[in-house]
Amino acid sequence: MTIGAVLKDLQQEFPEITVSKIRFLESEELVFPARTSSGYRKYTQSDVSRLRYILTLQRDNYLPLKVIKEQLESQSLGGSAVTPLVSAEQFRPLSDTRMTRSRLATEANIDENYVSELEKAGLLVSDAYGEFDADSVMIAHTAGQLRVYGIDSRHLKSVLQAASREADIIGRAAAPTAKSGKDDAKQKAEEMMRDMTAMMVSLHGVLVKRQVNRDIG
């Protein structure tokens, strides 16, 4: 199959797929089409199935290409799929659902006054209509659970500050790739940021665990 035929086939399930995306996946050594003597790519049905598998993992599980590549390599060696302790899948954007303050409080099992406290502390951010996104539920619910242990919105400001610093480090690391001007610059930068986010959260979690274990002797 030509790359055009592959594109037409995949677009039925993945409308946003482009020729540059397919070539990007090839450059990342995730798919290996044959080449004619004149240099044209020729894809087999196996190549198309592999592309479909990769695109499905990206769309449904939000896995970075590095993890997908490890899974494919593991499968080709007869091993089990690699499942990282913390992966970019856990940081994929949730739905575009917006909710009122009242609904957020109900979903997160906290009172509306505490929603206001968290908003004042900067952990929750409402839009111009006073509504919150789906991520706010997890933030509010976790904050409510921590409050039971005496960790309130004042203490969580330091957590927010740490998260902002870590996000800034990731953004600056990916900036040269994003600004490179290459056709696949945006895709590569996004993959880098997902991968780095997973690693940064893993590192942060291990460091916190190690320090807590030291503190309790």
ROKELUM-991249 format. One record per residue (C-alpha): x, z, y; residue in one letter; residue number from 1. Coordinates in nm, 3 decimals. Last residue first. Example, Ala and Ser with C-alpha at 12.3 -4.5 7.8 and 13.67 -1.06 7.14 Angstrom:
! ROKELUM-991249
<node east="1.367" up="0.714" north="-0.106" residuo="S" num="2"/>
<node east="1.230" up="0.780" north="-0.450" residuo="A" num="1"/>
END
This chain:
! ROKELUM-991249
<node east="1.256" up="6.160" north="0.634" residuo="G" num="217"/>
<node east="0.931" up="6.083" north="0.805" residuo="I" num="216"/>
<node east="1.119" up="5.927" north="1.097" residuo="D" num="215"/>
<node east="1.332" up="5.710" north="0.873" residuo="R" num="214"/>
<node east="1.025" up="5.571" north="0.699" residuo="N" num="213"/>
<node east="0.869" up="5.499" north="1.037" residuo="V" num="212"/>
<node east="1.183" up="5.314" north="1.148" residuo="Q" num="211"/>
<node east="1.195" up="5.102" north="0.835" residuo="R" num="210"/>
<node east="0.824" up="5.017" north="0.857" residuo="K" num="209"/>
<node east="0.857" up="4.916" north="1.223" residuo="V" num="208"/>
<node east="1.158" up="4.696" north="1.144" residuo="L" num="207"/>
<node east="0.981" up="4.539" north="0.845" residuo="V" num="206"/>
<node east="0.672" up="4.459" north="1.051" residuo="G" num="205"/>
<node east="0.870" up="4.308" north="1.339" residuo="H" num="204"/>
<node east="1.071" up="4.091" north="1.102" residuo="L" num="203"/>
<node east="0.759" up="3.962" north="0.928" residuo="S" num="202"/>
<node east="0.587" up="3.906" north="1.263" residuo="V" num="201"/>
<node east="0.889" up="3.710" north="1.388" residuo="M" num="200"/>
<node east="0.912" up="3.505" north="1.068" residuo="M" num="199"/>
<node east="0.546" up="3.404" north="1.077" residuo="A" num="198"/>
<node east="0.567" up="3.325" north="1.448" residuo="T" num="197"/>
<node east="0.884" up="3.125" north="1.394" residuo="M" num="196"/>
<node east="0.710" up="2.901" north="1.141" residuo="D" num="195"/>
<node east="0.408" up="2.846" north="1.359" residuo="R" num="194"/>
<node east="0.630" up="2.779" north="1.662" residuo="M" num="193"/>
<node east="0.849" up="2.533" north="1.474" residuo="M" num="192"/>
<node east="0.548" up="2.344" north="1.341" residuo="E" num="191"/>
<node east="0.402" up="2.318" north="1.691" residuo="E" num="190"/>
<node east="0.734" up="2.198" north="1.834" residuo="A" num="189"/>
<node east="0.765" up="1.932" north="1.562" residuo="K" num="188"/>
<node east="0.413" up="1.804" north="1.627" residuo="Q" num="187"/>
<node east="0.464" up="1.795" north="2.004" residuo="K" num="186"/>
<node east="0.796" up="1.613" north="1.977" residuo="A" num="185"/>
<node east="0.673" up="1.351" north="1.729" residuo="D" num="184"/>
<node east="0.699" up="1.057" north="1.968" residuo="D" num="183"/>
<node east="1.026" up="1.187" north="2.112" residuo="K" num="182"/>
<node east="1.043" up="1.303" north="2.474" residuo="G" num="181"/>
<node east="1.264" up="1.602" north="2.393" residuo="S" num="180"/>
<node east="1.041" up="1.839" north="2.591" residuo="K" num="179"/>
<node east="0.870" up="1.998" north="2.291" residuo="A" num="178"/>
<node east="1.201" up="2.021" north="2.105" residuo="T" num="177"/>
<node east="1.376" up="2.188" north="2.399" residuo="P" num="176"/>
<node east="1.077" up="2.427" north="2.444" residuo="A" num="175"/>
<node east="1.063" up="2.559" north="2.086" residuo="A" num="174"/>
<node east="1.313" up="2.842" north="2.138" residuo="A" num="173"/>
<node east="1.163" up="2.927" north="2.479" residuo="R" num="172"/>
<node east="0.814" up="2.955" north="2.331" residuo="G" num="171"/>
<node east="0.929" up="3.172" north="2.042" residuo="I" num="170"/>
<node east="1.114" up="3.413" north="2.273" residuo="I" num="169"/>
<node east="0.809" up="3.425" north="2.504" residuo="D" num="168"/>
<node east="0.581" up="3.505" north="2.210" residuo="A" num="167"/>
<node east="0.811" up="3.794" north="2.117" residuo="E" num="166"/>
<node east="0.805" up="3.928" north="2.473" residuo="R" num="165"/>
<node east="0.427" up="3.901" north="2.491" residuo="S" num="164"/>
<node east="0.386" up="4.077" north="2.156" residuo="A" num="163"/>
<node east="0.611" up="4.362" north="2.273" residuo="A" num="162"/>
<node east="0.406" up="4.398" north="2.593" residuo="Q" num="161"/>
<node east="0.082" up="4.403" north="2.395" residuo="L" num="160"/>
<node east="0.219" up="4.674" north="2.164" residuo="V" num="159"/>
<node east="0.329" up="4.874" north="2.470" residuo="S" num="158"/>
<node east="-0.023" up="4.848" north="2.612" residuo="K" num="157"/>
<node east="-0.152" up="4.983" north="2.282" residuo="L" num="156"/>
<node east="-0.056" up="5.338" north="2.375" residuo="H" num="155"/>
<node east="-0.287" up="5.337" north="2.676" residuo="R" num="154"/>
<node east="-0.568" up="5.178" north="2.472" residuo="S" num="153"/>
<node east="-0.573" up="5.467" north="2.226" residuo="D" num="152"/>
<node east="-0.364" up="5.584" north="1.932" residuo="I" num="151"/>
<node east="-0.514" up="5.921" north="1.836" residuo="G" num="150"/>
<node east="-0.547" up="5.846" north="1.467" residuo="Y" num="149"/>
<node east="-0.915" up="5.748" north="1.497" residuo="V" num="148"/>
<node east="-0.809" up="5.527" north="1.790" residuo="R" num="147"/>
<node east="-0.610" up="5.317" north="1.544" residuo="L" num="146"/>
<node east="-0.931" up="5.206" north="1.373" residuo="Q" num="145"/>
<node east="-1.088" up="5.107" north="1.705" residuo="G" num="144"/>
<node east="-0.778" up="4.910" north="1.802" residuo="A" num="143"/>
<node east="-0.802" up="4.726" north="1.471" residuo="T" num="142"/>
<node east="-1.167" up="4.637" north="1.536" residuo="H" num="141"/>
<node east="-1.103" up="4.533" north="1.895" residuo="A" num="140"/>
<node east="-0.810" up="4.306" north="1.810" residuo="I" num="139"/>
<node east="-0.982" up="4.157" north="1.506" residuo="M" num="138"/>
<node east="-1.301" up="4.091" north="1.701" residuo="V" num="137"/>
<node east="-1.110" up="3.951" north="1.999" residuo="S" num="136"/>
<node east="-0.972" up="3.671" north="1.785" residuo="D" num="135"/>
<node east="-1.323" up="3.520" north="1.776" residuo="A" num="134"/>
<node east="-1.331" up="3.463" north="2.152" residuo="D" num="133"/>
<node east="-1.490" up="3.682" north="2.421" residuo="F" num="132"/>
<node east="-1.760" up="3.626" north="2.680" residuo="E" num="131"/>
<node east="-1.777" up="3.737" north="3.045" residuo="G" num="130"/>
<node east="-1.881" up="3.393" north="3.163" residuo="Y" num="129"/>
<node east="-1.544" up="3.317" north="3.325" residuo="A" num="128"/>
<node east="-1.373" up="3.410" north="2.999" residuo="D" num="127"/>
<node east="-1.304" up="3.755" north="2.859" residuo="S" num="126"/>
<node east="-0.962" up="3.895" north="2.778" residuo="V" num="125"/>
<node east="-0.906" up="4.184" north="2.539" residuo="L" num="124"/>
<node east="-0.570" up="4.355" north="2.503" residuo="L" num="123"/>
<node east="-0.515" up="4.367" north="2.879" residuo="G" num="122"/>
<node east="-0.550" up="4.743" north="2.921" residuo="A" num="121"/>
<node east="-0.866" up="4.691" north="3.128" residuo="K" num="120"/>
<node east="-1.008" up="4.478" north="2.848" residuo="E" num="119"/>
<node east="-0.928" up="4.746" north="2.594" residuo="L" num="118"/>
<node east="-1.102" up="5.005" north="2.810" residuo="E" num="117"/>
<node east="-1.405" up="4.778" north="2.857" residuo="S" num="116"/>
<node east="-1.434" up="4.727" north="2.482" residuo="V" num="115"/>
<node east="-1.404" up="5.106" north="2.451" residuo="Y" num="114"/>
<node east="-1.708" up="5.146" north="2.673" residuo="N" num="113"/>
<node east="-1.895" up="4.891" north="2.464" residuo="E" num="112"/>
<node east="-1.874" up="5.111" north="2.155" residuo="D" num="111"/>
<node east="-1.674" up="5.017" north="1.845" residuo="I" num="110"/>
<node east="-1.771" up="4.858" north="1.514" residuo="N" num="109"/>
<node east="-1.577" up="4.536" north="1.579" residuo="A" num="108"/>
<node east="-1.880" up="4.314" north="1.519" residuo="E" num="107"/>
<node east="-2.111" up="4.545" north="1.716" residuo="T" num="106"/>
<node east="-1.873" up="4.581" north="2.010" residuo="A" num="105"/>
<node east="-1.817" up="4.206" north="2.015" residuo="L" num="104"/>
<node east="-2.192" up="4.146" north="2.010" residuo="R" num="103"/>
<node east="-2.244" up="4.370" north="2.311" residuo="S" num="102"/>
<node east="-1.956" up="4.219" north="2.505" residuo="R" num="101"/>
<node east="-2.099" up="3.875" north="2.448" residuo="T" num="100"/>
<node east="-1.960" up="3.626" north="2.202" residuo="M" num="99"/>
<node east="-1.785" up="3.292" north="2.197" residuo="R" num="98"/>
<node east="-1.727" up="3.096" north="1.878" residuo="T" num="97"/>
<node east="-1.447" up="2.839" north="1.903" residuo="D" num="96"/>
<node east="-1.347" up="2.915" north="1.545" residuo="S" num="95"/>
<node east="-1.025" up="3.092" north="1.456" residuo="L" num="94"/>
<node east="-0.681" up="2.966" north="1.546" residuo="P" num="93"/>
<node east="-0.431" up="2.981" north="1.259" residuo="R" num="92"/>
<node east="-0.215" up="3.291" north="1.259" residuo="F" num="91"/>
<node east="-0.253" up="3.402" north="0.899" residuo="Q" num="90"/>
<node east="-0.169" up="3.056" north="0.771" residuo="E" num="89"/>
<node east="0.161" up="3.086" north="0.955" residuo="A" num="88"/>
<node east="0.286" up="3.296" north="0.665" residuo="S" num="87"/>
<node east="0.354" up="3.661" north="0.593" residuo="V" num="86"/>
<node east="0.455" up="3.759" north="0.239" residuo="L" num="85"/>
<node east="0.524" up="3.396" north="0.160" residuo="P" num="84"/>
<node east="0.340" up="3.224" north="-0.125" residuo="T" num="83"/>
<node east="0.561" up="2.969" north="-0.297" residuo="V" num="82"/>
<node east="0.374" up="2.766" north="-0.555" residuo="A" num="81"/>
<node east="0.467" up="2.835" north="-0.916" residuo="S" num="80"/>
<node east="0.757" up="2.661" north="-1.084" residuo="G" num="79"/>
<node east="0.764" up="2.334" north="-1.273" residuo="G" num="78"/>
<node east="1.049" up="2.191" north="-1.072" residuo="L" num="77"/>
<node east="0.817" up="1.945" north="-0.896" residuo="S" num="76"/>
<node east="0.582" up="2.235" north="-0.823" residuo="Q" num="75"/>
<node east="0.858" up="2.435" north="-0.656" residuo="S" num="74"/>
<node east="0.959" up="2.134" north="-0.445" residuo="E" num="73"/>
<node east="0.599" up="2.081" north="-0.335" residuo="L" num="72"/>
<node east="0.556" up="2.449" north="-0.250" residuo="Q" num="71"/>
<node east="0.883" up="2.458" north="-0.060" residuo="E" num="70"/>
<node east="0.778" up="2.151" north="0.139" residuo="K" num="69"/>
<node east="0.446" up="2.314" north="0.225" residuo="I" num="68"/>
<node east="0.632" up="2.624" north="0.344" residuo="V" num="67"/>
<node east="0.860" up="2.421" north="0.571" residuo="K" num="66"/>
<node east="0.566" up="2.211" north="0.689" residuo="L" num="65"/>
<node east="0.394" up="2.515" north="0.836" residuo="P" num="64"/>
<node east="0.073" up="2.628" north="0.662" residuo="L" num="63"/>
<node east="-0.252" up="2.621" north="0.860" residuo="Y" num="62"/>
<node east="-0.451" up="2.687" north="0.541" residuo="N" num="61"/>
<node east="-0.735" up="2.437" north="0.582" residuo="D" num="60"/>
<node east="-0.585" up="2.172" north="0.808" residuo="R" num="59"/>
<node east="-0.216" up="2.201" north="0.720" residuo="Q" num="58"/>
<node east="-0.283" up="2.250" north="0.350" residuo="L" num="57"/>
<node east="-0.522" up="1.953" north="0.352" residuo="T" num="56"/>
<node east="-0.271" up="1.733" north="0.533" residuo="L" num="55"/>
<node east="-0.003" up="1.807" north="0.273" residuo="I" num="54"/>
<node east="-0.235" up="1.741" north="-0.023" residuo="Y" num="53"/>
<node east="-0.360" up="1.415" north="0.133" residuo="R" num="52"/>
<node east="-0.002" up="1.304" north="0.188" residuo="L" num="51"/>
<node east="0.082" up="1.376" north="-0.176" residuo="R" num="50"/>
<node east="-0.225" up="1.186" north="-0.292" residuo="S" num="49"/>
<node east="-0.119" up="0.892" north="-0.074" residuo="V" num="48"/>
<node east="0.232" up="0.896" north="-0.219" residuo="D" num="47"/>
<node east="0.089" up="0.904" north="-0.573" residuo="S" num="46"/>
<node east="-0.129" up="0.604" north="-0.487" residuo="Q" num="45"/>
<node east="0.193" up="0.421" north="-0.406" residuo="T" num="44"/>
<node east="0.320" up="0.354" north="-0.054" residuo="Y" num="43"/>
<node east="0.528" up="0.057" north="0.062" residuo="K" num="42"/>
<node east="0.725" up="0.087" north="0.384" residuo="R" num="41"/>
<node east="0.865" up="-0.231" north="0.537" residuo="Y" num="40"/>
<node east="1.244" up="-0.265" north="0.554" residuo="G" num="39"/>
<node east="1.287" up="-0.640" north="0.490" residuo="S" num="38"/>
<node east="1.402" up="-0.580" north="0.132" residuo="S" num="37"/>
<node east="1.090" up="-0.368" north="0.082" residuo="T" num="36"/>
<node east="1.106" up="0.006" north="0.119" residuo="R" num="35"/>
<node east="0.962" up="0.274" north="-0.111" residuo="A" num="34"/>
<node east="0.769" up="0.564" north="0.036" residuo="P" num="33"/>
<node east="0.919" up="0.915" north="0.014" residuo="F" num="32"/>
<node east="0.688" up="1.191" north="0.138" residuo="V" num="31"/>
<node east="0.776" up="1.541" north="0.256" residuo="L" num="30"/>
<node east="1.122" up="1.452" north="0.376" residuo="E" num="29"/>
<node east="1.066" up="1.568" north="0.737" residuo="E" num="28"/>
<node east="1.121" up="1.207" north="0.849" residuo="S" num="27"/>
<node east="0.848" up="1.103" north="0.604" residuo="E" num="26"/>
<node east="0.607" up="1.357" north="0.751" residuo="L" num="25"/>
<node east="0.689" up="1.218" north="1.097" residuo="F" num="24"/>
<node east="0.622" up="0.864" north="0.975" residuo="R" num="23"/>
<node east="0.275" up="0.972" north="0.862" residuo="I" num="22"/>
<node east="0.214" up="1.146" north="1.196" residuo="K" num="21"/>
<node east="0.336" up="0.841" north="1.389" residuo="S" num="20"/>
<node east="0.092" up="0.621" north="1.194" residuo="V" num="19"/>
<node east="-0.190" up="0.850" north="1.301" residuo="T" num="18"/>
<node east="-0.416" up="1.112" north="1.139" residuo="I" num="17"/>
<node east="-0.692" up="1.245" north="1.365" residuo="E" num="16"/>
<node east="-0.982" up="1.128" north="1.147" residuo="P" num="15"/>
<node east="-0.855" up="1.317" north="0.837" residuo="F" num="14"/>
<node east="-1.102" up="1.255" north="0.554" residuo="E" num="13"/>
<node east="-1.190" up="0.890" north="0.617" residuo="Q" num="12"/>
<node east="-0.870" up="0.857" north="0.818" residuo="Q" num="11"/>
<node east="-0.668" up="0.893" north="0.498" residuo="L" num="10"/>
<node east="-0.765" up="0.553" north="0.356" residuo="D" num="9"/>
<node east="-0.725" up="0.366" north="0.686" residuo="K" num="8"/>
<node east="-0.384" up="0.524" north="0.742" residuo="L" num="7"/>
<node east="-0.270" up="0.435" north="0.391" residuo="V" num="6"/>
<node east="-0.378" up="0.074" north="0.446" residuo="A" num="5"/>
<node east="-0.183" up="0.063" north="0.772" residuo="G" num="4"/>
<node east="0.123" up="0.218" north="0.606" residuo="I" num="3"/>
<node east="0.114" up="-0.066" north="0.356" residuo="T" num="2"/>
<node east="0.000" up="0.000" north="0.000" residuo="M" num="1"/>
END
